[in-house]
Amino acid sequence: MPELPEVETVRRVIGPQIRGRRAEAVSVLSESAVAYPRAEVFRAELAGQAFAGMGRRGKFLIFDFESGDRMLLHLRMTGRLLVVPAGTAAEKHTCVVIKLSGGDELRFADLRRFGRFWYFKSGEEDRVSGVFRLGPEPDDPALTAGYLAEKLGGSRRAVKEALLDQSVVAGIGNIYSDEILFSCGIRPDTPCRGLGPADFEALAAEIPRAIAFFTEKNSIAPGEYLAGGGSDYRNTPYLRVYGRAKEPCRVCGETLVRTVIGGRGSVFCPRCQKGRTE
């Protein structure tokens, strides 16, 4: 699933390509891709709108229009967003096509069809997308050791689960939670209530550092992004534990271990990452 660094890569590539252009026509090929409002209303409201800019909140992409309206998109597990020349053969799993002024098309394709759009009129309150429930961004000054201790310090749930909770910190998923915990020397199955002040200090420092690092490593030129179909991310060589179960730890040489926490796979080093007692 794309996490904050990958979603930010999409924003940086697609945003400049659509800014100032108008949505001349909208085709919804899979109505399940539109969560709000109904697909026919979504098409009618979006057609004719001019893109003013593109932002991001957690894993959500936010499209701002000159009218003051806005559109949100969550890529979920397999969603991909591309700007392609009109006439380019459509992919099998294309869900939404937006014809842009100037001849290109903005296309959303999604193999597993979990990705969703939301469209809101100017001044309309968003109570349906889930953005309003998000915690601070990783680079938000509010994300301090004190904040994490207050949110998590009394919880019995594993710290891995807590980092995946978007109401605690926005944008972290399975990949970067593993990497953050490895850097902090914390086993992912450690109960939050077993963490000490030094652990919360380490997490508060490592979360923004790791997300900034992987965002920078994901940087890609628009042409390369298009050639890779919108999923050619560049972080893999820099991952130290995620996806590397049974390989030697790059720090100590111990064999990395995979476990399941809260239904999600997690990889850690049993030597470098120590558990804490409650």
N, C-alpha and C positions, 0 to 999 in steps of 0.2 A: 504494500500500500504506500503511495506517495506520502511522505511526511513533510514537515515544514520546509526543509531545504529543497526538496523536489518541487513542491508547490510554488515556492519563491522563484525557482528557476523558470517555471512556466510563466509566471507573472512577468519576469524580466524579459523573456523572449517575446511573448504574445502582446503584452501591453503596448510597446511602441508600434507594433504592426497594425493595431486596430485604432489607435488614438486619432480622433478627428474624422473617422470614417463612419458612414451611416449603414445601418442594417436595412437593406433595401427589400429583402424578403426573408421569411423564416419558414423552414420545413422541420416539423417534428416527426421523425421516422419511428420513434419509440416513445409513446406517450408516458411510459413509466419513468422516463428521464426527467419529467417535469413534476416536481413535488407541489409547487404552488405558483400561481393559481391553476385552474384547469388548463389543459394543453391549448385549447382553442383561444382562451383569453390570453395566455402567455404569448402565442403567436401574434395576436392582434396588438397587444401592448408593445411588444418588442419591435415590430416592423415600423420603420421610419425613424427609430431612435438613433442619435449620433453619440458615439463613444467618446466620453471626456477623459477617461483614465481607467486604470485597473489597479486595484489594491489587493491586500491579503489580510486575513485575520485567522490565525491558527492555520488549519488546513483548508480554509475556505478561500476561494478567489472571489473578489468583489469587483463588478463592472459598474462604473459610474457613467451616467448619461448626462448630456448637456441639459436635459429637461429637469434634472433632479431625481429622476427615477434611478433605480439600481437593480442589479441582477447578481445573484450569488450562485456559485457552482462549487460542489464538493466532488472531487474526483473519485473518492472512495478507493476501491482496491485496484481497478484496472482502467480508470478513465484517462483519456488522452485528448488534448486540445491542440489543434493545428490550424494554421492559416495556409491555405493551398490555392493555387491558381484555379479559377473556374474551369470546369471541364475535366479536372483531374478525376480519375476513376475513384468512386466511393469505396471505402473499406466495407467489408461485410458487416461489421458491428457499429456502423455509423448511426448515431441516435438523433442528433440535431445538426442542421446545416443552416448557417446564417450567411446570406449573400451580402457582401460588403460593397460599398461604393468603390469604384476603381477596378472591379473585376475579380477580386479574390473572394474566397469563402472561408469563414470560420467554422470549423467542424469539430464536433465532439463525438468521439468513438469510445465504446466501452464494452469490452468482451463479456464481463460478468453482469453488466447492466445494474450496478448498484449506485452509480453516480447520479446526482440530482441537481436540478436547477430550481431556483426560487426567484420570483420577480416581484418587486415592490414599487408602487407608485410613490412619487415625491411626497414626503411627510408621513407615509404609511409605516406604522410600527411593525417591526419583525418580531413575532412571537412564535414562529414555526420552524425556522431553520436550525436553531440551536446555538447560533452565534452568541446570543445574549447570555448563555450559560458558561462561556469560555473563561478560563482563568487568564492571568497575565501572560504576555508574550515572553519568550526566553530572555529577551534583551530589555524587558521592562525593569526600571529601577525598583519597582515594588517587589520584585522577586528576590527577596533577601532570605538569609538564614532564619531570621525571626518569623517571616511569613511561612516558610516551609515547616518550621517547628510547630507553629500554631495550627496549620492545616493538617499536619500528619502525625504530630508527636504522640497523640493518644490512640492512634489507630493500630489494630491488630493485623491489618492487611499487609501483604508483602510490598516492599518499596517498589518493586517492578510494576505492580498493579497501580500503585499511586502515581507513578510517572506517566502511565498511560491514561490517567483520568484527565480529560481535557478541561475540567473545571478547576484543576489544580494548576497545571501549566498547559498552555495552548500549543499544539503542534508537534509534540513528541509522540512517537509511535514505537513499534517493536524494535526497529533497527537502532535508533539513537538512545533508547532507554538502556539497551545492553551496553552500548559504547560508553555512555555517561557513567553507569555503575562500575564498569571496568576501570575507568580512569580514577574513580573515587575509591576503589578498593573495597566496594560493598557487594556482598552476595545479593543477587536479585530476590531471593526468597526471605531476606531479612524482614521481620515485622517492623513496621514504621516506628512503633513504640520502643523498639530496641536501639534506635539510632540516637547518637549523642550530639551535643552541640558541634563538635568537630565535623561530624558527618553532614549536618545541615549546612555548615559553612562550606564544605567541599562541594556539595550539590549546588548550592547557590552560585558558586564560582564556575563550576564545570558546565552547567546547563547552557548558559549563554556562550561560553567559549566553544563548546562542541558544536552547537547549532551554527554558529558563525563560521567555524572551520569547514564543516561539511557543505554549507551553502556556497562558500567560496570554491571548494573543490568541484562542485556541481556546475560551475559556470561553463556555458556552452554557446557557441555562435549560432545565430538563427538558422543558417544553412545546415549545420551539423544536426541541430535539433530536428529540423524537418526530415533530413535524411534518415535519422534514427526513429522516425515515426512518433516523436514526442515522448519516448521512453528510454532514451540513450543517456542515462545518468552516469556520472563519473566518480561516484564515491567508493566503489567496491575495493580498489587497491588500498584504501586508507582505513577500512574496517578492521579492527583488531580482534573482535570476538564474534560479532554477529555473522551467522552463516558458516562458521569455521569449527563446528563441533568435531571432536576427535583429532583436530590438528594441534600441533604444539603451540603453547602460548608464546607470543613474540617477545615477551618480557622475561619469563622465567623458564620456558621450555616444558612446563607441565601440560598434560593433555587437557584440552578444553572440554567441558562437560555441557551437554544439553539437558535441560529439564523443562517441565511444563508448569507454568504458574498462571492461575486464573484463566486457563484454556489457551494460553499463548506460549509458544516456544521461547526459551531463553537460553543463551549460551554464556558461560562464565568460566573463569579460571579458579579452580579450588585452592590454589596457592596464593595468588595475588589478591583474591577477593575473599575477605573474611566475614563470616556471619557475626551477628551481635545477639546477645541474650537480652530478653526483656527485663 
